């Protein structure tokens, strides 16, 4: 299968390695940054320096490939999807941007190729898990989805290190969030809905952020009482971000805030990804709750260290592409994450990254 990958950043490089080493994919990587492409030299992939923000240049580079994997910043999502549609390619991405996902759904409406956005961790794997658990109930009441990519050794007041895209981080902190409350689809504000919980004896907080639900609100509309998604952080993080974004009004000057974070908050490869889903409802005449909870840690191998967010995000999109290639997903039109069967995902050669994680045995 001929794949063109857009973006040679941390996630893109791992996607490239996983697919190219599998033996089933011919991978070409496009990026405007030659230095990033240079890190892939010597691998079994082709590279090309292309301005991925130039519609015509991008279209020309996509033609002749079977599928596009978009690992570019979220503001280029709509452009990439539109050019993939014009080039007649199948399309997969990692976006958490709600508006972009809606545009992609429209592009896919009468397409002869498949469009599958939101293939990462959240949205992505978290929705696959929640849908799988919810299907096991006669009547679903409440679905709670919690995900965090956290530093293992936080040392600053934010109790946070950069583990992924700053653009994506601020985007999810600044936009309204979809949810279902008392059976009605509603929008709630990011950074609100603060709650606290503990897993494995570690205290966490969680609060509303945008995009993590994917298409679940639409899929389960009218079929449950409540569903929501919240980002997990260590206690105190949300209050400081509230000061920055709301009280100091930096949500209206996001470029300055991003610059401050890049300069002042260190990047870490020593992180952990927390996945925590609870579903409650009626089954066999009884009120029952099912829980899925895992922690995925970074790979600290000296030769090729990988962060937990790299592992989980790349595993998500590579599994989606692999299941599509195997014919286990629709071959045209809009494809939702919840159309992926959780057993198929976990048994996939790439999705097994989540199987190798540590299951949490006790929850308090």
N, C-alpha and C positions, 0 to 999 in steps of 0.2 A: 504494500500500500504506500503510495507516494504522499508524504506529509510535508507541508510547509509550516514551519513554526515561526510565529512572529514574536520576537523578544528573546534576547540572549542574557537575561538577568539570572539571578540565583535560581528561581523556579524553572525558567526556560532551559538552563544548562542541565538540570537534573532530568527534566522531561526528555531532552535530547539524548542523554545517556541511556535512560531506561528503554526508550523506543529503539534506538539504533542498535543497542546490544542484544535486543530480543531476536533479531534476525528477520523480523516480519515487516519492517518498515524502512523505506528510503526517506531520510530526513534532510530537508534543506532549511537552514535557519536564516532568517532575515532580521537585521537590526541596523539602525542608523549609526550605531556606535561600533567602530572598528575594533576598539580595545576589547569590548565584550565578546565580539566574534572571535578575536584572537585567542581567547581562552579555550575555544573549541578546536583549534588547529591540531592536527594529528589524529583526530577522531574519525569515525566512519561517516561523517556527514559533510554535506556541502554547505557553504556559507556565502552570503551575498550582502554587501552593504547597500541598504535601500532606505530611503526616507519613508518610514512607515506612516508618516502623517501626510504624504503626498498621494492623493487618490489614484492618479493615473499611473504613477510609478509602482504603487502597490498592486494595482490590478494586473499590470503587465507581469509582475513577478509571481502572482498567484496562478496564472493560467497554466494548464497542463498538469496540475496536481490533483490528487483525489480528495484531499481534506486539508483544512486550515485549522491549526491550533493557535489560538490567540492568547499570548501571555504578556501583552502590552499593558501600559497604564490604563485605568478605566475610562479616561476621557477619549481614548482612541477606539473604544469598543464598537460604537455604531459605525464608524468609518470602516473598520476591518470587516465587520459582518456584511455590510453593504457591498464591499468589493468582492468578498467571497461569493456572495449571491450572484453577482455579475459574471464571475469567473466560472460558475457552475461547480463549485467545490462544496463538500460537506463542511460544517463549521462547528467548532467546539471552543469554549472559552472559560475563564475563571471569574467573570465579572460578578460583583456584588451590587452593581448599580441597578436599581429597580427600573429607572426610565429606559436604560439601554436594553434591558431584558424584554421590556414591552415592545420596543422597536424591533428587536430580533424576532419576536413572536409574529409580528405583522409581516416581516420579510419571508418567514417560513410558511405563511398561510397557503400559498399556491406553489410552493417550491417543489422541484423534483429532487432536491437534495435535502439532507437532514441538517437541522440547526439545533444544537444542544448547548445552551449557555449554562453558566453557574456550576461548572464541573469540579470545583475545588473541595475545600473542607466545609465551609459555611458561607454561602449556600453550596450544596453538593452532598457530601457524605452524610451530614447531619440530617438532611431531609430524607435520604434513603432509609436511614435508621428509624426516624420518626414514623414514616409511612408504613414500614414493615411492622413495627409494634402496633400501630393503630389498627391494622387489618386483622389483628388477632382478637378483636373485641366485637361483641354483638352490638354494643352501643358505646361510642367514644364520648367521654366527658371532657377531659383536659389533656392537652399535649404541651409539655414544657421542654424547650430545646436550649441547652446551654453549652457554649464553646469558648475556650480561651487558649490563646497562644501566649505563654507566660515565660519570663526568665526564671531559671531555676535559682539564681542567686541575685535577687533584686537588692540594690544598695542605695537607691536615690529616693527622694520623697514621693515621686510618682509610683514607686514600686514597679517599675516597668523599664524594659530595654526594647529597642527596636528589633523586632523579629521578622517583619515583612514590610511591605510597601507603606511608606508614610502617606502617600496619596490615598491609598485604600483605607488606611486607618482613620484619617480625618474625614473622608467621605462617609464612612459608616457612623461617625460621631455627630454628623451635622444634618442628616436628612431624616425626614419622618419615617416611621417604622410601621409596617403592616402587622395586623394581628386580628384575632377573632375574640370578642369579649361578649359573654352572654348571648352567644349565637349570632352576633352581628359583626360584620367586617368593619374594622375601624382603623384609623391611623393614630399612633401614639408618638410622642416626642422622644428623640434620642436622648440618652443619659437619664431618662426618668425610669420609674419602676424599680428603684433600687431594692435589692434583697440580699440576704446573707445566708450562707450555708457552709458546711464542712464536708470534705472527703478525705479519707485516710488521715484524719487528724489535722488537716490544713484548712485554715479559714479562708474563704473567698467571698467576694461580692459579685453581683451580676446586675446588669442594667440594660435597658433597651438600646439596640443599635440597628441600623438599617441594612436590609438586604438578605439577612441570614435565612429567612423562611423560604426564599425562592418562590415557587408556585404553589406551595402547600395551602395557602389561604384560599386560593381558587379551587384547588382539587377537593378540599374538605369543606367548602362553603355549604352551610346548612346541615352538616352532618355531625357537628360536635358543639360543645359549649364554649370552649376556649382553646386557643393555640397561640403561643408567643415564642419569640427568640430573644435571648439576651447574651451579651458578651460577658465573659468571666474575667475578673481581675483580682488582684490582692486588695484588701480593704484600704480605703483612702484614695485610691486612684480616681474614682469617679468625681469626688468632690473637687479635687484639684483641676481636673479637666473642665468641670462646670465653671470654675473661676475663670479659666483661660477663655473658654468658648462663649460663655454667656455674660458673665459679669464684666470681663474686659473686652467683650464683643469681637474676639478674634475669629469667630465664625464668619465674620464679614471681611476678614483679611487673612484668608487661609494660606496664601503663599508665604506671608511673613511667619505664620505659625509653623508651617512645614519647615521653613528655613531654620527656625529656632530649634525645633526638635532634632533635625539632622545634625546641627552643630553641637547640641548640648546633651542629647540622650544617646548613649553608646549603643551600637549594634552588638548583638550577642548571637553566638551559635549554640550556646548552652541553654536550650529552652525545653519546655514541655507543652504538649498540646493536650488539653482536657476536653473530653467529649462526654456529655451528661444529658441523657434524654429520659424523661418520665412520661408515661401515658397511663391515665386512669379511666375506668369506665366499667360497664356491665358485661359480664361473661358468665353464662350458665346460671343466671339469676343472682350472682354475687357481684359486689363492688370490688374490683381488682386493680392493682397497680403493677405495671411492668417497668423495669429500669434497664437501661443500657449505659454503662459507665466505663470509660477507658482513659488511660494516660499513655501517650506516645512520647517517648523521649528522643533526644537528639542522638545521632550516631557520631561518637567521638573518635572514630578511627583516625589515626595519625595521617595516613596517606590521603584520605578524602573525607573529611568531616562533613556531616550534613546536619542541618538544624531540623527540629521536629516539624516546623511549619513547612520547610522544603519537602520533607518526606511525605507528609500527609496531603499537601496540595498537589504535588506531582503525581502521587499515587492515585488521587481522585480522577484527574483528567486522563491519565494514561489508561486507567481501568475503563473509563467511559469509551475511549477510542477503541480499545481492545474488544470490549463486548460488542460494540457496533460492527467491527470487522468480522466478528464471529457470527453475526446475524442475530444476536440476542436483543437488539434494540430496533425500533422502527428505522427504515432506511430512507425515509423522506419526511418532510414537514417538521413541525416543532416537537422536540423530544424533551420531556420533563425528567428531572432527576428521580422522581418517585416511580418512573417506569423501569428503573433499574431494580432488579430483585436483590435484596441484601445478601442472600447466600451466594448468588452469582458474583457479586462484588467481592466478598470476602474470600471466595475460592479462586479468584483470578490471580494470575502471577504478580500483577502490580498491586491489586487490592489487598493482597496478603500482608502488606505492610501494617495494616490495622489488626490483622490476626496476631502478628508478632508482638503487639503491644501488650502491656500489662493490664489485665482486667482488675477492676477494683472489687474486692470481695465484700467489704463492709461499707455501708453508707450510714452516716449519722445526721 
